């Protein structure tokens, strides 16, 4: 059961992080009239192991920010 939770949790966190990064970067590219990027560049990039590790770390950090903001909002408005 623990292995399932680890794999599912990792997948879920990276999916949320990739979605957040994809949305924010493409919104800023629309505003600056630049070319849009595909979701695959944020989810599973081609290239070296370093590039994959960099993308996974960015996704996890983005998801962490979202979770912290949600917890702060829940705590603040829950009182």
Secondary structure, DSSP 4 states (H G I P E B T S, - for coil): -HHHHHHHHHHHHHHHHHHHHHHHHHHHHHHTT-----THHHHS-SS-HHHHHHHHHHHHHHHHHHHHHHHHHHHHHT-
